[in-house]
């Protein structure tokens, strides 16, 4: 049934990793009906690349290998040199010489179109917690800190939220601390904000202060998403499956993007794409 899907009060659940992390041939087919084999990271990168679209400039912060993969993929797919991709830890894909200070200046001038945020907690209003859980004075868990998340959340037009652990521990009814607010008062000028949340289970779109289930990834279901989500969300009467990456996209990822990615994320590139090793050898 279409409409609001309320949060359901069930016990805490964790996202358990699968032993074989690659989607097997025959599980899904591309647009031409040909079976494809892909890893979860490749699917997520493809989803995020479509969200990026044809923009001028994408910036990716530290410790973000999948968003970095997506940004490089979007540039290769567009075929026009756009978007310009800034990877903060890269020497080749980074024109900043003063680190995050220049990133913030560039964003404030309207010269960054897409950025990525994650958090220890994300709630149904798009609020992000990067500080702690529990009582602020006596926290149960400490996170790295807000840094410039609130600022970038306000000024970057397209902020894509990203979380690889889709569980009730991470997607909560209400965050314990608001590092970056998903919405603001009507009299507050805001040029940026969240447009989507990508998890290992599904894709949520974000508008008017609420999430809507846009698609469910192959191998997952709407009921599973509901079970593992702590906040209520909207959903259409029929929720589509997230399209798998096409053979052309997988070829770009493995042969063009992966060698570029290895400069910044060598371990990730080796593990996922087998850079330097035949990861997809038959």
C-alpha contacts under 8 A as a table, 3 or more apart, distances in Angstrom:
res1	aa1	res2	aa2	distance
1	X	236	X	7.35
1	X	237	X	4.96
1	X	238	X	7.95
2	X	234	X	7.64
2	X	235	X	5.64
2	X	236	X	4.54
2	X	237	X	4.01
2	X	238	X	7.55
3	X	234	X	5.29
3	X	235	X	5.47
3	X	236	X	6.35
3	X	237	X	7.53
4	X	232	X	6.86
4	X	233	X	5.57
4	X	234	X	4.23
4	X	235	X	6.35
5	X	226	X	7.58
5	X	232	X	5.31
5	X	233	X	5.10
5	X	234	X	5.62
5	X	235	X	6.80
6	X	231	X	6.98
6	X	232	X	4.09
6	X	233	X	6.47
7	X	173	X	7.74
7	X	226	X	7.16
7	X	229	X	6.91
7	X	230	X	5.61
7	X	231	X	4.98
7	X	232	X	4.48
7	X	233	X	7.82
8	X	226	X	7.65
8	X	227	X	7.09
8	X	230	X	7.41
10	X	227	X	7.68
12	X	167	X	7.92
12	X	168	X	6.02
12	X	169	X	6.94
13	X	167	X	6.15
13	X	168	X	6.27
13	X	169	X	7.55
13	X	228	X	6.49
14	X	165	X	7.97
14	X	166	X	7.91
14	X	167	X	5.53
14	X	168	X	7.42
14	X	169	X	7.50
14	X	228	X	7.84
15	X	165	X	6.01
15	X	166	X	6.28
15	X	167	X	5.90
17	X	21	X	7.76
18	X	21	X	5.63
20	X	23	X	7.94
21	X	39	X	6.21
21	X	40	X	6.71
22	X	37	X	6.92
22	X	38	X	5.65
22	X	39	X	4.29
22	X	40	X	6.53
23	X	27	X	6.55
23	X	28	X	7.99
23	X	37	X	5.53
23	X	38	X	5.39
23	X	39	X	5.89
23	X	40	X	7.30
24	X	27	X	5.68
24	X	36	X	7.59
24	X	37	X	5.20
24	X	38	X	7.29
25	X	28	X	6.93
25	X	35	X	5.46
25	X	36	X	5.29
25	X	37	X	4.79
26	X	29	X	6.82
26	X	35	X	5.21
26	X	36	X	7.04
26	X	37	X	7.90
27	X	35	X	7.38
27	X	36	X	7.98
27	X	218	X	7.91
28	X	35	X	5.89
28	X	36	X	6.51
28	X	37	X	7.94
28	X	218	X	7.22
28	X	244	X	6.89
29	X	32	X	7.48
29	X	33	X	5.08
29	X	34	X	5.20
29	X	35	X	4.20
29	X	36	X	5.75
29	X	244	X	7.03
30	X	33	X	5.22
30	X	34	X	5.51
30	X	35	X	6.32
30	X	36	X	6.61
30	X	243	X	7.48
30	X	244	X	6.21
30	X	245	X	6.90
30	X	246	X	5.31
30	X	247	X	7.33
31	X	34	X	7.46
31	X	246	X	7.12
36	X	246	X	7.47
36	X	247	X	6.79
38	X	42	X	6.28
38	X	43	X	7.02
38	X	245	X	7.57
38	X	250	X	7.59
39	X	42	X	5.27
39	X	43	X	6.58
39	X	272	X	7.48
40	X	43	X	5.12
40	X	44	X	6.27
40	X	200	X	7.51
41	X	44	X	5.15
41	X	45	X	6.08
41	X	66	X	6.53
41	X	272	X	7.43
42	X	45	X	5.10
42	X	46	X	6.16
42	X	245	X	7.30
42	X	250	X	7.40
42	X	253	X	7.54
43	X	46	X	5.15
43	X	47	X	6.26
43	X	244	X	6.22
43	X	245	X	5.95
44	X	47	X	5.04
44	X	48	X	6.18
44	X	66	X	7.20
44	X	70	X	7.94
44	X	198	X	7.49
44	X	199	X	7.89
44	X	200	X	7.37
45	X	48	X	5.19
45	X	49	X	6.02
45	X	66	X	5.78
45	X	67	X	6.52
45	X	69	X	6.00
45	X	70	X	4.38
45	X	73	X	7.69
46	X	49	X	5.08
46	X	50	X	6.39
46	X	70	X	6.30
46	X	73	X	7.66
46	X	245	X	6.12
46	X	249	X	7.64
47	X	50	X	5.41
47	X	51	X	6.58
47	X	70	X	7.97
47	X	198	X	7.93
47	X	242	X	7.91
48	X	51	X	4.97
48	X	52	X	6.24
48	X	67	X	7.00
48	X	70	X	5.73
48	X	71	X	7.92
48	X	160	X	7.97
48	X	198	X	7.50
49	X	52	X	5.05
49	X	53	X	6.48
49	X	70	X	4.76
49	X	71	X	6.17
49	X	73	X	6.41
49	X	74	X	4.97
50	X	53	X	5.36
50	X	74	X	7.29
52	X	55	X	7.01
52	X	71	X	7.38
52	X	74	X	6.95
52	X	114	X	6.83
53	X	74	X	6.81
54	X	74	X	7.71
54	X	78	X	6.71
54	X	82	X	6.60
54	X	83	X	6.53
55	X	58	X	7.61
55	X	82	X	6.52
55	X	83	X	5.35
55	X	113	X	6.51
55	X	114	X	7.93
56	X	82	X	5.83
56	X	83	X	4.62
56	X	84	X	6.03
56	X	111	X	7.97
56	X	112	X	7.47
56	X	113	X	6.54
57	X	82	X	7.31
57	X	83	X	4.89
57	X	84	X	4.60
57	X	85	X	5.97
57	X	86	X	7.60
57	X	111	X	6.89
57	X	112	X	5.17
57	X	113	X	5.47
57	X	114	X	6.78
58	X	71	X	6.70
58	X	83	X	6.24
58	X	84	X	6.18
58	X	85	X	5.01
58	X	86	X	6.24
58	X	112	X	6.05
58	X	113	X	5.94
58	X	114	X	4.79
58	X	115	X	6.18
59	X	85	X	5.95
59	X	86	X	4.66
59	X	87	X	6.17
59	X	88	X	7.63
59	X	112	X	6.71
59	X	114	X	6.40
59	X	115	X	5.41
59	X	116	X	7.84
60	X	64	X	6.91
60	X	67	X	6.85
60	X	68	X	6.08
60	X	85	X	7.75
60	X	86	X	6.16
60	X	87	X	5.08
60	X	88	X	6.43
60	X	115	X	6.11
60	X	116	X	6.47
61	X	64	X	6.35
61	X	87	X	6.52
61	X	88	X	5.63
61	X	89	X	7.85
61	X	115	X	8.00
61	X	116	X	7.40
62	X	87	X	7.79
62	X	88	X	6.31
62	X	89	X	6.53
64	X	67	X	5.65
64	X	68	X	6.10
65	X	68	X	4.99
65	X	69	X	6.06
65	X	261	X	7.93
65	X	265	X	6.48
65	X	268	X	7.07
66	X	69	X	4.96
66	X	70	X	6.23
67	X	70	X	4.95
67	X	71	X	6.15
67	X	116	X	7.21
68	X	71	X	5.15
68	X	72	X	6.31
68	X	87	X	6.93
68	X	261	X	7.46
69	X	72	X	5.34
69	X	73	X	6.08
69	X	253	X	7.85
69	X	257	X	6.83
69	X	258	X	7.63
69	X	261	X	6.65
70	X	73	X	4.94
70	X	74	X	6.06
71	X	74	X	5.16
71	X	75	X	6.47
71	X	83	X	7.78
71	X	85	X	6.45
72	X	75	X	5.24
72	X	76	X	6.42
72	X	85	X	6.80
72	X	257	X	6.16
73	X	76	X	5.12
73	X	77	X	6.07
73	X	252	X	7.18
73	X	253	X	6.56
73	X	257	X	6.22
74	X	77	X	5.11
74	X	78	X	6.09
74	X	82	X	7.88
74	X	83	X	7.24
75	X	78	X	5.33
75	X	79	X	6.47
75	X	80	X	7.46
75	X	81	X	6.04
75	X	82	X	5.22
75	X	83	X	5.38
75	X	84	X	7.39
75	X	85	X	7.76
76	X	79	X	5.37
76	X	81	X	7.48
76	X	252	X	7.45
76	X	257	X	7.91
77	X	249	X	7.96
78	X	81	X	7.19
78	X	82	X	6.52
79	X	82	X	7.28
81	X	84	X	6.88
85	X	93	X	6.25
85	X	94	X	7.31
86	X	90	X	7.87
86	X	93	X	5.31
86	X	94	X	4.57
86	X	95	X	6.95
87	X	90	X	5.35
87	X	93	X	5.57
87	X	94	X	5.48
88	X	93	X	7.89
88	X	94	X	6.06
88	X	96	X	7.69
88	X	99	X	6.92
88	X	100	X	7.83
89	X	94	X	7.65
89	X	264	X	6.19
90	X	93	X	5.39
90	X	94	X	5.72
90	X	263	X	6.98
90	X	264	X	5.57
91	X	94	X	5.87
96	X	99	X	5.81
96	X	102	X	6.09
96	X	103	X	7.11
97	X	102	X	7.46
98	X	101	X	6.01
98	X	102	X	5.70
99	X	102	X	5.87
99	X	103	X	6.66
100	X	103	X	4.73
100	X	104	X	6.18
101	X	104	X	5.35
101	X	105	X	6.40
102	X	105	X	4.98
102	X	106	X	5.98
103	X	106	X	5.15
103	X	107	X	6.14
104	X	107	X	5.08
104	X	108	X	6.07
104	X	148	X	7.77
104	X	152	X	7.26
105	X	108	X	5.11
105	X	109	X	6.31
106	X	109	X	5.22
106	X	110	X	6.58
106	X	111	X	5.34
106	X	112	X	6.45
107	X	110	X	5.18
107	X	111	X	5.50
107	X	112	X	5.05
107	X	152	X	6.94
107	X	155	X	6.41
107	X	156	X	6.20
108	X	111	X	7.47
108	X	155	X	6.17
108	X	156	X	7.95
110	X	113	X	7.33
110	X	155	X	7.27
110	X	156	X	7.16
112	X	115	X	7.47
112	X	156	X	6.20
112	X	157	X	7.93
113	X	156	X	5.76
113	X	157	X	5.58
113	X	158	X	6.03
114	X	156	X	6.24
114	X	157	X	6.54
114	X	158	X	4.77
114	X	159	X	5.69
114	X	160	X	7.42
115	X	152	X	7.81
115	X	156	X	6.69
115	X	158	X	6.58
115	X	159	X	4.97
115	X	160	X	6.40
116	X	159	X	5.47
116	X	160	X	4.87
116	X	161	X	5.80
116	X	162	X	6.95
117	X	149	X	7.24
117	X	159	X	6.95
117	X	160	X	6.40
117	X	161	X	4.97
117	X	162	X	6.27
118	X	122	X	7.84
118	X	128	X	7.20
118	X	161	X	5.55
118	X	162	X	5.19
118	X	163	X	5.96
119	X	122	X	6.26
119	X	128	X	5.64
119	X	129	X	5.41
119	X	130	X	5.14
119	X	163	X	7.49
119	X	170	X	7.92
120	X	128	X	7.67
120	X	129	X	5.80
120	X	130	X	5.70
120	X	131	X	7.90
120	X	132	X	7.79
120	X	143	X	6.69
120	X	170	X	5.95
121	X	128	X	5.97
121	X	129	X	5.04
121	X	130	X	7.25
121	X	169	X	7.32
121	X	170	X	4.54
121	X	171	X	5.87
121	X	172	X	6.47
121	X	175	X	5.87
121	X	176	X	7.92
122	X	126	X	6.31
122	X	127	X	5.68
122	X	128	X	4.75
122	X	129	X	6.37
122	X	170	X	6.20
122	X	171	X	5.04
122	X	172	X	6.11
122	X	174	X	7.70
122	X	175	X	6.28
123	X	126	X	5.52
123	X	127	X	5.53
123	X	128	X	6.93
123	X	171	X	5.58
123	X	172	X	4.88
123	X	173	X	5.36
123	X	174	X	5.13
123	X	175	X	5.73
123	X	230	X	7.80
123	X	231	X	6.38
124	X	127	X	7.34
124	X	171	X	7.65
124	X	172	X	7.19
124	X	173	X	6.17
124	X	174	X	7.16
124	X	210	X	6.16
124	X	211	X	6.34
124	X	231	X	5.18
124	X	232	X	6.55
124	X	233	X	7.02
125	X	182	X	5.83
125	X	183	X	7.22
125	X	209	X	5.41
125	X	210	X	5.51
125	X	211	X	7.38
126	X	181	X	6.75
126	X	182	X	4.15
126	X	183	X	7.27
126	X	194	X	7.02
126	X	206	X	7.85
126	X	209	X	7.04
126	X	210	X	7.23
126	X	211	X	7.71
127	X	175	X	6.85
127	X	178	X	6.07
127	X	179	X	7.44
127	X	180	X	5.83
127	X	181	X	4.52
127	X	182	X	4.55
127	X	183	X	7.72
128	X	175	X	6.96
128	X	177	X	7.87
128	X	178	X	5.83
128	X	179	X	5.65
128	X	180	X	5.19
128	X	181	X	6.48
128	X	182	X	7.37
129	X	132	X	7.06
129	X	146	X	7.67
129	X	175	X	6.07
129	X	176	X	7.01
129	X	177	X	5.39
129	X	178	X	5.17
129	X	179	X	4.97
129	X	180	X	6.97
130	X	143	X	5.44
130	X	144	X	6.36
130	X	145	X	5.06
130	X	146	X	5.16
130	X	177	X	7.75
130	X	178	X	7.81
130	X	179	X	5.78
131	X	142	X	6.02
131	X	143	X	4.87
131	X	144	X	6.48
131	X	145	X	4.72
131	X	146	X	6.20
131	X	177	X	6.67
131	X	179	X	6.79
132	X	136	X	6.88
132	X	139	X	5.98
132	X	140	X	7.14
132	X	141	X	5.37
132	X	142	X	4.41
132	X	143	X	5.41
132	X	176	X	7.18
132	X	177	X	6.76
133	X	136	X	7.27
133	X	139	X	5.64
133	X	140	X	5.54
133	X	141	X	5.32
133	X	142	X	6.85
133	X	176	X	5.54
133	X	177	X	7.21
134	X	138	X	7.15
134	X	139	X	5.02
134	X	140	X	5.36
134	X	141	X	7.40
134	X	176	X	6.30
135	X	138	X	5.17
135	X	139	X	5.13
135	X	140	X	7.41
135	X	176	X	7.80
136	X	139	X	5.32
136	X	177	X	7.81
139	X	142	X	6.58
146	X	149	X	5.61
146	X	150	X	7.27
146	X	179	X	5.44
146	X	180	X	7.59
147	X	150	X	7.99
148	X	151	X	5.43
148	X	152	X	6.23
149	X	152	X	5.28
149	X	153	X	5.90
149	X	179	X	6.98
149	X	180	X	5.87
150	X	153	X	5.08
150	X	154	X	6.48
150	X	179	X	6.18
150	X	180	X	4.14
150	X	181	X	6.85
151	X	154	X	5.38
151	X	155	X	6.51
151	X	180	X	7.83
152	X	155	X	5.25
152	X	156	X	5.64
152	X	192	X	7.79
153	X	156	X	6.12
153	X	159	X	6.58
153	X	180	X	6.52
153	X	181	X	7.64
153	X	182	X	7.77
153	X	192	X	6.08
153	X	193	X	5.13
153	X	194	X	7.22
154	X	157	X	7.93
154	X	190	X	5.42
154	X	191	X	6.15
154	X	192	X	4.66
154	X	193	X	5.61
155	X	190	X	6.49
155	X	191	X	5.15
155	X	192	X	4.51
155	X	193	X	7.28
156	X	159	X	6.38
156	X	191	X	6.74
156	X	192	X	4.49
156	X	193	X	6.62
157	X	191	X	5.84
157	X	192	X	3.80
157	X	193	X	6.04
158	X	192	X	6.21
158	X	193	X	6.12
158	X	194	X	6.18
158	X	195	X	5.98
159	X	192	X	7.18
159	X	193	X	5.53
159	X	194	X	4.58
159	X	195	X	6.01
159	X	196	X	7.50
160	X	194	X	5.83
160	X	195	X	5.95
160	X	196	X	5.30
160	X	197	X	6.09
160	X	198	X	7.53
161	X	194	X	6.78
161	X	195	X	7.88
161	X	196	X	6.02
161	X	197	X	4.48
161	X	198	X	6.25
162	X	197	X	5.59
162	X	198	X	4.88
162	X	199	X	6.02
163	X	166	X	6.61
163	X	197	X	7.62
163	X	198	X	6.38
163	X	199	X	4.95
163	X	200	X	7.19
164	X	198	X	7.92
164	X	199	X	5.11
164	X	200	X	4.98
165	X	170	X	6.97
165	X	199	X	6.83
165	X	200	X	6.54
166	X	170	X	6.57
166	X	171	X	6.67
166	X	199	X	5.86
166	X	200	X	6.26
166	X	201	X	6.61
166	X	228	X	6.58
166	X	229	X	7.08
167	X	170	X	5.47
167	X	171	X	5.95
167	X	228	X	4.77
167	X	229	X	5.88
167	X	230	X	7.45
168	X	171	X	5.17
168	X	172	X	5.75
168	X	228	X	5.40
168	X	229	X	5.22
168	X	230	X	4.71
169	X	172	X	6.43
169	X	230	X	7.69
171	X	229	X	5.67
171	X	230	X	5.32
171	X	231	X	6.68
172	X	175	X	6.31
172	X	229	X	7.06
172	X	230	X	4.38
172	X	231	X	5.55
173	X	230	X	5.27
173	X	231	X	4.36
173	X	232	X	7.52
174	X	231	X	7.77
175	X	178	X	6.42
178	X	181	X	6.11
181	X	184	X	7.06
182	X	193	X	6.63
182	X	194	X	6.62
182	X	209	X	7.04
183	X	193	X	7.58
183	X	209	X	6.20
184	X	188	X	6.51
184	X	190	X	7.97
185	X	188	X	5.52
186	X	189	X	7.74
190	X	193	X	7.67
194	X	197	X	7.90
194	X	206	X	6.50
195	X	205	X	6.02
195	X	206	X	4.93
195	X	207	X	6.84
196	X	203	X	7.21
196	X	204	X	5.50
196	X	205	X	4.25
196	X	206	X	5.08
196	X	211	X	7.78
197	X	203	X	5.99
197	X	204	X	5.01
197	X	205	X	6.36
197	X	206	X	7.42
198	X	202	X	6.33
198	X	203	X	4.78
198	X	204	X	6.39
199	X	202	X	5.46
199	X	203	X	6.37
200	X	217	X	7.64
201	X	216	X	6.32
201	X	217	X	5.57
201	X	220	X	6.17
201	X	225	X	6.66
202	X	213	X	7.51
202	X	214	X	7.70
202	X	215	X	5.79
202	X	216	X	4.29
202	X	217	X	5.10
202	X	220	X	7.88
202	X	225	X	7.25
202	X	242	X	7.53
203	X	213	X	6.30
203	X	214	X	5.53
203	X	215	X	5.30
203	X	216	X	6.36
203	X	217	X	7.60
203	X	242	X	7.77
204	X	211	X	5.84
204	X	212	X	5.30
204	X	213	X	4.52
204	X	214	X	5.14
204	X	215	X	7.12
205	X	211	X	5.61
205	X	212	X	5.22
205	X	213	X	6.44
205	X	214	X	5.90
206	X	209	X	6.84
206	X	210	X	5.65
206	X	211	X	4.53
206	X	212	X	6.25
207	X	210	X	5.67
207	X	211	X	6.67
207	X	212	X	7.98
210	X	233	X	6.78
210	X	234	X	7.55
211	X	233	X	5.33
211	X	234	X	6.28
212	X	233	X	5.51
212	X	234	X	4.36
212	X	235	X	5.38
213	X	216	X	7.71
213	X	233	X	6.90
213	X	234	X	6.20
213	X	235	X	5.04
213	X	236	X	7.54
213	X	239	X	7.28
214	X	235	X	7.25
214	X	239	X	6.65
214	X	240	X	7.22
215	X	239	X	5.73
215	X	240	X	5.01
215	X	241	X	5.19
215	X	242	X	5.16
216	X	220	X	6.29
216	X	221	X	6.23
216	X	222	X	6.67
216	X	225	X	7.93
216	X	239	X	7.11
216	X	240	X	6.51
216	X	241	X	4.85
216	X	242	X	5.43
217	X	220	X	5.70
217	X	221	X	7.71
217	X	241	X	5.74
217	X	242	X	4.79
217	X	243	X	7.71
218	X	241	X	6.37
218	X	242	X	6.50
218	X	243	X	7.93
218	X	244	X	7.48
220	X	224	X	6.57
220	X	225	X	7.59
221	X	224	X	5.13
221	X	225	X	6.32
222	X	225	X	5.07
222	X	226	X	6.20
222	X	239	X	7.52
223	X	226	X	5.02
223	X	227	X	6.03
224	X	227	X	5.02
224	X	228	X	6.23
225	X	228	X	5.33
225	X	229	X	6.04
226	X	229	X	5.29
227	X	230	X	7.98
229	X	232	X	7.59
235	X	238	X	7.91
235	X	239	X	7.03
236	X	239	X	5.95
245	X	249	X	5.87
245	X	250	X	6.40
246	X	249	X	5.10
246	X	250	X	6.26
247	X	250	X	5.08
247	X	251	X	6.13
248	X	251	X	5.10
248	X	252	X	6.34
249	X	252	X	5.10
249	X	253	X	6.16
250	X	253	X	4.98
250	X	254	X	6.05
251	X	254	X	5.31
251	X	255	X	5.77
251	X	256	X	7.61
252	X	255	X	5.45
252	X	256	X	5.09
252	X	257	X	6.17
253	X	256	X	5.85
253	X	257	X	4.78
253	X	258	X	5.90
254	X	257	X	6.25
254	X	258	X	5.36
254	X	259	X	7.94
254	X	273	X	5.89
255	X	258	X	6.28
255	X	259	X	7.05
256	X	259	X	6.16
256	X	260	X	7.01
257	X	260	X	5.31
257	X	261	X	6.12
258	X	261	X	4.96
258	X	262	X	6.14
258	X	269	X	5.92
258	X	273	X	6.37
258	X	275	X	6.81
259	X	262	X	5.24
259	X	263	X	7.39
259	X	269	X	7.62
259	X	275	X	6.64
260	X	263	X	6.03
261	X	264	X	5.76
261	X	265	X	5.87
261	X	266	X	7.18
261	X	269	X	6.44
262	X	265	X	4.95
262	X	266	X	4.17
262	X	267	X	7.55
262	X	268	X	7.57
262	X	269	X	5.29
262	X	270	X	7.55
262	X	275	X	7.43
263	X	266	X	6.05
265	X	268	X	5.40
265	X	269	X	6.07
266	X	269	X	5.11
266	X	270	X	6.05
267	X	270	X	5.17
267	X	271	X	6.05
268	X	271	X	5.11
268	X	272	X	5.91
268	X	273	X	7.84
269	X	272	X	5.42
269	X	273	X	5.25
269	X	274	X	6.38
269	X	275	X	5.88
270	X	273	X	5.55
270	X	274	X	4.26
270	X	275	X	4.70
270	X	276	X	6.89
270	X	277	X	7.29
271	X	274	X	5.69
271	X	275	X	7.93
272	X	279	X	7.62
273	X	279	X	6.11
273	X	280	X	7.85
274	X	277	X	4.69
274	X	278	X	5.62
274	X	279	X	4.38
274	X	280	X	7.52
275	X	278	X	7.40
275	X	279	X	7.73
278	X	281	X	5.19
